[in-house]
Amino acid sequence: MAKRNSKTAAQQCRYYEVDNIFEYMVETYINGNISVFRELYHELNKDARKDFMDFLLNEVEPIYWREILKQTI
């Protein structure tokens, strides 16, 4: 399968058939699929990554922030 790079959040939602790719990414991380989470994050373009960080800090419980942020680096 071809590697996906620089995709917008909307493109990712359509490709993975989810309503919100950011929620999907957080759920993936919480369920313990860290490598899948990393792949999803790295498929996003720069603006989508920034939007994900906003989503993370505004919508996700603080208990998960540190661990998820570590995985994005």
Secondary structure, 3 states (H helix, E strand, C coil): CCCCCCECHHHHHHHHCCCCHHHHHHHHHHCCCHHHHHHHHHHECHHHHHHHHHHHHHHCCHHHHHHHHHHHC
